[in-house]
């Protein structure tokens, strides 16, 4: 038995309308401390989200990953940052 709920035909449109825009950075930093690397990655992720159409006033950091790379010299670390925001930026 297939049950069709009311307004089932527009469910995808509703999901698309409330979806958020994201920006992500996954980069290796070397020769800088953790705070500098994370701050630079966050700034770049925010810019990417805004460039993709997110409203900069609504951006929120949802994920930060900082992995020191012992096999690379120079205090290297892989930093991954993801931010999301509501669509509608300029």
C-alpha positions, -999 to 999 in steps of 0.1 A, spaced: 0 0 0 13 34 -9 2 63 12 4 98 -3 4 126 22 -11 159 15 13 182 -5 37 153 -12 45 167 -46 63 197 -31 83 180 -4 116 184 -24 109 221 -30 104 227 7 137 209 15 155 229 -11 141 262 2 152 256 38 186 241 30 217 260 41 247 270 20 282 257 31 318 265 27 346 241 35 384 241 37 406 211 40 442 223 39 477 215 52 494 243 71 531 244 80 552 267 101 522 283 119 506 275 152 473 258 156 453 289 163 466 307 132 460 277 110 424 272 123 416 310 121 429 311 85 409 280 75 378 294 91 382 328 73 386 310 40 356 287 47 334 317 55 345 334 23 337 303 3 302 300 18 295 337 11 307 333 -24 283 303 -28 254 325 -17 252 323 20 243 354 41 275 363 60 255 374 90 242 338 95 274 318 91 281 293 118 311 270 122 298 234 124 330 214 121 366 219 130 392 192 126 429 197 134 453 169 128 490 173 135 511 156 108 540 139 126 555 127 93 559 162 78 585 186 93 578 221 103 548 217 127 526 207 98 489 201 104 458 193 84 430 216 92 394 211 80 367 237 87 331 237 75 307 266 80 270 269 70 246 298 67 212 307 53 209 314 16 205 349 5 238 366 7 251 390 -19 
